[in-house]
C-alpha cells in the first residue's frame, strides 16, 4: 500500500529519503487518478525496501501541489536526492512495470 505524503511528513519521507521516491499527485474527484491508484499501490508493494511510493491528495495538500507546480492530474513525480528528476502527466504509458523500471533506474 502506498504511503500518504503530507506537508507534515514530506520533508522527511521524500526530500530526505536515501531511496528513490515516487509521488502520485491525485484527487478524489479525478477519474484517471482512480484508474492508476491500484497500480501505484502495487508498485509500492513490489518495491518495498528499495524505493518509497506514496500519494499526495492535492485537495488537502494544496501547498505541496503549488510547490511542485501540479497543474494536471494525475501527475507522478520521481524524486532522487530531494529533487524531481522526472514527471509523468496523465495515464498514457503508465504501467506498473514502467513505474518500477523508472524507480530501479534511480536506485
Buried (B, 14 or more C-beta within 10 A) or exposed (E): EBBEBBEEEBEEBBEEBEBBBBBBBBBEEBEBBEEBBEBBBBBBEBBEEEBBBBBBBBEEBEEBBEEBEBEEBBBBBBBBEEEBEEBBBEBEEBEBEBBBEBBEEBE
